[in-house]
Amino acid sequence: MTLEKAYILLSILVFLIGLLGVIARKNLITMLVSTEIMLNGVNLTLVAVDKVLGRVDGQIFSFFTLTVAAAEVAVGLGLVVAIFRLKGYEGSSEIVHLRD
């Protein structure tokens, strides 16, 4: 097995761990962390495929993905903290009650 294939398999594993965290957990902060893990799996795939193709485009996309993910975490964490302070909700199943 080549090193690039190992990186791609590792990125699939990291993405699936993040997906499992999003599906299995109800805590919003844990879901945000799991989303970050999924994005890191995608970034690893972009860089690994970029290495195979011998180009730089994957690294540029990975950089933009990291910046968007940082902004997503900042906004998401701010929303979670605001909802927790106002309503006392900390789980995703309780957020449904905000429609009422």
Helices and strands as residue ranges (DSSP letters): H 3-24, H 28-53, H 57-87, G 95-99
